[in-house]
Amino acid sequence: MPLVFANPPIPLSTAHAFAAFFTLSYVGSLYLSKSARLSFKNGVSLSTRPGEERAKEHDERWRNDPGVIRARLLAASVSTAVSVAALYWLVQSVTPESEKNQLSALVSTLARLGITVDFLGTSPFLIVLPCLVAPTLYLGPLYVAWLCETLPFQRRWSVQVSLRPLFTTWVGLRNYVIGPITEEIVFRGCILGVYHMAGASRTKMIFLTPLAFGVAHLHHAWDTYSRYGRTANAARVAILSTLFQLAYTSLFGFHCAYLFLRTGSLLPPTVSHIFCNIMGLPQYSLHLRMFPARRRLVQLAYLLGIAGYIYTMRRWTRADDSLFWPAPDQVMRY
């Protein structure tokens, strides 16, 4: 049983400071070593049209280079471990002397990170339903994938081509394994953990803390600007793509924060993160053009996905034993 408090054990200013540390250390770690930093040559001659990515020079280091990915995954993993250790230290520092021991602080830290198996005491199915909320929203893209016969075990899907690259390539490990797991630990577990200890309202935790997740992606602007030639048009592309990425990562952060708080588990937001990275952004206009004869059905699938998301978001995510979202007849614990 994790140690809980009747009143918030830390002030909001402490939560702000720790959240800033978690965010800056995660992003900053990607630039500490030379092998993790990107490298672009100056004065590269451009032979591309405006809005097109230029060719990579042989002595440059780009984001998808295996060496860069390896170094950044190591840095992100170490940074995540440091953030978890910082949260453990914070929990230990506010634990009363009569309760203070390493096991108690560890259990309390894991509970605030959402690393718990409490749901096994009731029904494992209760943790499966929250993981299905994001796939429900993607009913439209999933229907199109079914039409394309690219869903698992359909004719155009195979383990070798469709599944293995997701988990055996460096890009796959970054996008679908280590990236989502470390980001959810830091930007959901650690950040929401400290804000809950500070007594922040659920509304603020859902709609304000994901901004840190969005801001953490702003550093991609320099990468985009350099890959597109460092011209005025490249700056426009970088600004627009970065603002768009800030918007959708923040919106996705709202979704993950809600799942985390409702269930008290890190598993549903992590599964959602991996699923959404695999699916990508819905391509509604493209899907309509791909199947003009099924236009109405594609539109209906998209609408059903949105309606299903609204319906399931609250009904499939209830966990009465959540540390962050107690049942109506229970007292809030910190």
HUZIBEL-V367219 format. One line per field, one symbol per residue. psi: psi as a letter, one per 20 degrees, with the letter a starting at -180 (. if undefined). A space follows every 50 residues. Layout:
psi = ???
This chain:
psi = pqprqhqpiqrhhgggghggggghhgghhijgqhiiqqppqqkpppkrqp iqprqpqhjqorhjpghggghhhgghgggghggghhggggghhjpqhhio rhgghgghghhhijnqkhhhifphhhigghiigghghkhghhgghghikj qpjrhjqqgghhgghhjiqhgghghifgggghghggifggghghhhhikq qhghhgighihhgghiihiighggghhjjlrhhhhggggghghghgghhg ghhgghgggghghjqigghgghggghhghappmggghhhhmhikghhggg ggghggghggghhhhjjpoijphimrqhjqqpq.
